[in-house]
Amino acid sequence: MNFEGKKLLVIASHPDDEILGCGGLIGRVKNEGGEVYVLVMTVGNTELYGGHSDIETRIKETEDVMKFIKVDDYDIALPGDEYHLKLDALPQKTMIDIIEKGSKVSLNKVKPDILAFPFNGSSNQDHRVVSQASFTACRSRPHQLKSFQSLILLYEDPVQNNLMNGFIPNFYVNIKDFIDFKCKALSLYKSQVRGPLHQCSPETITIKAQSRGREVAIEAAEAFMLYRILM
């Protein structure tokens, strides 16, 4: 698959999800002459195991990452503690409207060929509801009435996958030449990076990419669950 001329929209519940799940895909799309857009749903202040998430720091880190990966545009739709880790308290229609038409990088404004959003089996409530809203937002309608995405992928979250509802990949992207790119992008989220044994570390995502690559007999891959493809 060649991504020349294609538009990719990645929907992320929080900053860094887009890199953990799609960093290699993003690198390939840009390298091959496509466009990349990122819609981050929320960010806020959070106490973490081994750290603290500060909203101003995370917004600045997001800006730095978006510049590094050379996105064509991005948006943080609902910043603030009233939304962060509380998206399950919002009406689904609020998030569906943002994804469909409300954001400056919405489906109807960007008109992406490829859509990637979180796997719906996460143990994180924000990830689950963003996934569900994305499913609804990309429902099929006549193409002259509504933006249609010919390729829709659910991406892997190495931090939050819930093994009781496991991620079963059936679509792989070769990222052999983009592991360093992905690791560098993740490292720019300085407040989020942890030690080598943590899932959110350059060391771990490198091992994960190598492991996924071995599943299809290549050096490194990102794995996805395919929701829709129209050729």
C-alpha positions as CSV (number, residue, x, y, z in Angstrom):
1,M,0.0,0.0,0.0
2,N,1.3,3.4,-1.0
3,F,0.0,6.5,0.9
4,E,0.8,9.1,-1.7
5,G,-2.0,11.6,-1.9
6,K,-3.9,10.0,0.9
7,K,-5.3,11.8,4.0
8,L,-5.1,10.2,7.4
9,L,-7.1,11.4,10.4
10,V,-6.0,9.9,13.8
11,I,-8.5,10.4,16.7
12,A,-6.8,10.2,20.1
13,S,-8.4,10.3,23.5
14,H,-5.3,12.0,25.0
15,P,-2.0,13.4,23.7
16,D,0.5,10.6,23.0
17,D,-2.2,8.0,22.1
18,E,-1.7,8.9,18.5
19,I,2.1,8.1,18.7
20,L,1.7,4.9,20.8
21,G,-0.8,3.5,18.3
22,C,0.0,5.1,15.0
23,G,3.4,6.8,15.1
24,G,4.9,4.6,12.5
25,L,1.8,4.9,10.2
26,I,1.9,8.6,10.6
27,G,5.6,8.6,9.6
28,R,4.9,6.5,6.5
29,V,2.0,8.6,5.3
30,K,4.0,11.8,5.6
31,N,7.1,10.2,4.0
32,E,5.1,8.9,1.1
33,G,3.4,12.2,0.3
34,G,0.2,12.0,2.2
35,E,-1.5,14.3,4.7
36,V,-1.9,13.7,8.4
37,Y,-4.4,15.2,10.8
38,V,-4.8,14.5,14.5
39,L,-7.9,15.1,16.7
40,V,-7.1,14.9,20.4
41,M,-10.3,14.8,22.5
42,T,-9.1,16.0,25.9
43,V,-6.2,16.7,28.2
44,G,-6.0,17.7,31.8
45,N,-4.2,17.6,35.2
46,T,-3.8,14.0,36.5
47,E,-1.8,12.3,39.2
48,L,0.0,9.3,37.6
49,Y,1.8,6.3,38.9
50,G,5.3,7.6,38.8
51,G,4.6,11.2,37.7
52,H,2.1,14.1,37.3
53,S,0.3,15.2,34.2
54,D,0.1,19.0,34.0
55,I,-2.3,20.5,31.4
56,E,-0.1,23.4,30.3
57,T,2.9,21.1,30.0
58,R,1.0,18.5,28.0
59,I,-0.4,21.1,25.6
60,K,3.1,22.4,25.0
61,E,4.4,18.9,24.5
62,T,1.6,18.2,22.1
63,E,2.5,21.3,20.1
64,D,6.2,20.1,19.9
65,V,5.2,16.6,18.8
66,M,2.9,17.9,16.1
67,K,5.6,20.1,14.7
68,F,8.1,17.1,14.8
69,I,5.7,14.7,13.0
70,K,4.7,17.5,10.6
71,V,1.0,17.2,10.8
72,D,-1.0,19.2,8.4
73,D,-3.3,20.3,11.3
74,Y,-4.4,19.2,14.7
75,D,-7.0,20.1,17.4
76,I,-7.5,19.5,21.1
77,A,-11.2,19.5,21.3
78,L,-12.1,19.5,25.0
79,P,-9.1,20.6,27.2
80,G,-9.7,20.9,30.9
81,D,-10.3,18.9,34.1
82,E,-14.0,19.0,33.5
83,Y,-13.5,16.6,30.6
84,H,-10.2,14.8,31.1
85,L,-10.9,11.2,32.2
86,K,-14.6,12.1,32.4
87,L,-15.6,11.8,28.8
88,D,-17.9,8.9,29.8
89,A,-20.0,11.6,31.6
90,L,-20.6,13.5,28.3
91,P,-23.5,12.7,26.0
92,Q,-22.2,10.6,23.1
93,K,-23.7,13.1,20.7
94,T,-21.3,15.8,21.9
95,M,-18.3,13.7,20.9
96,I,-19.9,12.5,17.7
97,D,-20.6,16.0,16.6
98,I,-17.0,17.0,17.3
99,I,-15.7,14.1,15.3
100,E,-18.2,14.5,12.4
101,K,-18.2,18.3,12.0
102,G,-17.4,20.4,15.1
103,S,-13.6,20.2,15.1
104,K,-11.4,22.0,12.6
105,V,-10.0,18.6,11.7
106,S,-13.4,16.8,11.7
107,L,-14.4,14.2,9.2
108,N,-16.5,16.6,7.2
109,K,-13.8,19.3,7.0
110,V,-10.7,17.1,6.4
111,K,-12.5,14.4,4.4
112,P,-9.9,11.8,5.2
113,D,-9.4,8.6,3.1
114,I,-8.0,6.8,6.2
115,L,-9.4,7.0,9.8
116,A,-7.7,5.5,12.8
117,F,-9.2,5.5,16.3
118,P,-8.7,3.7,19.6
119,F,-9.5,0.0,20.2
120,N,-12.8,-0.2,22.0
121,G,-11.6,-2.8,24.6
122,S,-9.5,-0.5,26.6
123,S,-9.6,-0.3,30.4
124,N,-9.6,3.5,30.1
125,Q,-13.1,5.0,30.1
126,D,-12.1,7.9,27.8
127,H,-10.7,5.5,25.2
128,R,-13.8,3.3,25.2
129,V,-16.2,6.2,24.7
130,V,-14.1,7.9,22.0
131,S,-13.9,4.6,20.2
132,Q,-17.7,4.3,20.3
133,A,-18.3,7.8,19.2
134,S,-15.9,7.3,16.3
135,F,-17.7,4.2,15.2
136,T,-21.0,6.2,15.0
137,A,-19.4,9.2,13.4
138,C,-18.0,7.1,10.5
139,R,-21.3,5.3,9.7
140,S,-21.9,5.1,6.0
141,R,-24.2,7.5,4.1
142,P,-24.3,8.4,0.4
143,H,-20.9,9.9,-0.3
144,Q,-22.3,13.2,-1.7
145,L,-24.0,13.8,1.7
146,K,-21.3,12.7,4.2
147,S,-17.6,12.2,4.2
148,F,-16.7,8.5,3.6
149,Q,-13.5,6.8,4.7
150,S,-12.5,3.9,2.6
151,L,-10.0,2.5,5.2
152,I,-10.9,2.5,8.9
153,L,-8.5,1.1,11.5
154,L,-8.7,0.5,15.3
155,Y,-5.2,1.0,16.8
156,E,-3.5,-0.7,19.6
157,D,-2.9,0.9,23.0
158,P,0.0,-0.9,24.7
159,V,-0.9,0.8,28.0
160,Q,-4.6,0.2,28.3
161,N,-5.5,-2.9,26.4
162,N,-7.9,-5.0,28.5
163,L,-7.0,-8.7,28.1
164,M,-10.6,-9.7,28.9
165,N,-11.6,-8.2,25.6
166,G,-8.4,-8.7,23.7
167,F,-7.0,-6.8,20.7
168,I,-6.8,-9.3,17.8
169,P,-4.9,-7.7,14.9
170,N,-5.8,-8.4,11.2
171,F,-4.0,-5.5,9.5
172,Y,-0.3,-4.7,9.7
173,V,1.7,-1.7,8.6
174,N,5.5,-2.2,8.0
175,I,7.3,0.5,10.1
176,K,10.8,-0.9,9.8
177,D,12.1,2.5,8.8
178,F,10.0,4.5,11.2
179,I,10.8,3.0,14.7
180,D,13.3,5.8,15.5
181,F,10.8,8.4,14.3
182,K,8.1,6.9,16.5
183,C,10.4,6.7,19.5
184,K,11.6,10.3,19.0
185,A,8.0,11.6,18.8
186,L,7.1,9.7,22.0
187,S,10.2,11.1,23.8
188,L,8.9,14.6,23.2
189,Y,6.1,13.8,25.5
190,K,8.6,14.2,28.3
191,S,6.1,14.2,31.1
192,Q,4.6,10.9,30.0
193,V,7.7,8.8,29.3
194,R,8.7,6.3,31.9
195,G,11.5,3.8,32.5
196,P,12.3,0.9,30.2
197,L,9.9,-1.6,31.9
198,H,6.9,0.7,31.5
199,Q,4.6,0.2,28.5
200,C,4.9,3.9,27.7
201,S,8.6,3.9,26.9
202,P,10.7,4.0,23.7
203,E,12.2,0.7,24.7
204,T,8.9,-1.0,25.1
205,I,7.3,0.3,21.9
206,T,10.4,-0.8,20.0
207,I,10.0,-4.3,21.4
208,K,6.3,-4.2,20.7
209,A,6.9,-3.2,17.1
210,Q,9.5,-6.0,16.7
211,S,7.1,-8.5,18.2
212,R,4.2,-7.4,15.9
213,G,6.6,-7.6,12.9
214,R,7.5,-11.2,13.7
215,E,3.9,-12.1,13.5
216,V,4.0,-11.3,9.8
217,A,7.7,-12.2,9.2
218,I,9.1,-8.7,8.9
219,E,11.4,-6.6,11.2
220,A,8.8,-4.2,12.7
221,A,5.1,-3.4,12.3
222,E,2.2,-1.6,13.8
223,A,-0.9,-3.8,14.3
224,F,-4.5,-2.7,13.8
225,M,-8.0,-4.2,13.7
226,L,-9.6,-3.5,10.4
227,Y,-13.1,-2.1,10.6
228,R,-13.7,-1.2,7.0
229,I,-11.9,-1.3,3.7
230,L,-13.3,-0.3,0.3
231,M,-11.1,-0.9,-2.7
